[in-house]
Amino acid sequence: DLAEDAQGKIFAQKVGTSYRNPEAAKRTIRKIRHLHDEKGAAFKDITIVVPYLAQRELFQQELTKNFGDVAPEDMPKVVTIDSFQGGQNEHVIFDIVLSDEGGDVRFLEDLGRLDVALSRGRASLTVVFDSRNFTGENARNGTPAAIESKEKMAGILEYKQEIANDYEYADAAMLASQSQDMD
């Protein structure tokens, strides 16, 4: 949960009509290292699902920077939600990207997109998010469809401790402890 470290910061950056979030990318790279180094996952068995092209481009740069010695065909895949319909992989990391005190999650207004993002990991699913988008006053901001999606995500986040062991939800505490273990 990016909100735990936010201290009022907004991590998402607008790039033209798209968005990117370097903090979310940094945490996702840590999760990829954890899956590979600690869980034995092959890089090619990891897919990062994002809603915005600017975040996909950022990840492509970060993957090359962090895992440049890995052959391109063996790199983790980075896809947009819309391009991943029907796709699957062993490990899926869904990066919500937006970190917005206004709670804007317009790409989730279509529940089908939420389903695609959350249902494609065969062995594990990790969600990188900012809980400020789904809680408090922000939970009631947006269109009726956005509010419904936020309610579903808030329910998932609330229930995360009781979800079956084959689904992992990344929060700041877990990522921080993993980061310390990897350093």
Salt bridges, closest charged atoms under 4 A:
ASP5 OD2 - ARG27 NH2 2.32
GLU23 OE1 - LYS26 NZ 3.42
GLU23 OE2 - ARG27 NE 3.06
ASP37 OD1 - HIS36 ND1 2.86
GLU62 OE2 - LYS65 NZ 3.45
ASP82 OD2 - ARG113 NH2 2.62
GLU90 OE2 - ARG122 NE 2.80
GLU101 OE2 - ARG132 NH1 3.73
ASP104 OD2 - ARG106 NH2 2.19
ASP130 OD2 - ARG132 NH2 2.53
GLU137 OE1 - ARG140 NH2 3.13
GLU148 OE2 - LYS152 NZ 3.92
GLU168 OE1 - LYS31 NZ 2.89
ASP171 OD2 - LYS160 NZ 2.93
